[in-house]
Amino acid sequence: MKKHNIADMLIFIISAELIGALSALLSGGFSDFFTKYEEPPLLPPAWLFPVVWVILYAVMGFSAYIIYSSDENAIRKKALTVYWTQLAVNFMWSIVFFRFEALWAAFAVIIVLLVLIAVMINRFRKINAKAAYLNVPYLLWVAFASYLNFATAIINN
């Protein structure tokens, strides 16, 4: 394991947070989204989403830092490529769903995201199990968001 570097760790965490914040900004927010659409069952209160996402982005960034700091050079690069790819797809989802209101296209995007998160967890596990398991709540939250996306698309068609 490489020597721990606080600056590198902060770069990973802050970059994940900034990507999430920029996506939220470009999506136009969701506070008035469900005034146009019928809410799906089990929709949490609006305030919960930014709280959960801030925590998940921080944990995601920290787990990527753990992988970045590992000595597993050959597989580390592939694992981090999947990390950045899933983060890009994550960035796109809220824009497609909230900004463009393309509910079925957003559902396709979130399914791709779920697959990428699962692949990322698997690749991270081969390097550092703790880094992998840190992303299980993220996988579960996106699975729940997938349900919300699907239910919204179904009840509003």
Secondary structure, 3 states (H helix, E strand, C coil): CCCCCHHHHHHHHHHHHHHHHHHHHHHCCCCCHHHHCCCCCCCCCCCHHHHHHHHHHHHHHHHHHHHHCCCCHHHHHHHHHHHHHHHHHHHHHHHHHHHCCCHHHHHHHHHHHHHHHHHHHHHHHHHCHHHHHCCHHHHHHHHHHHHHHHHHHHHCC
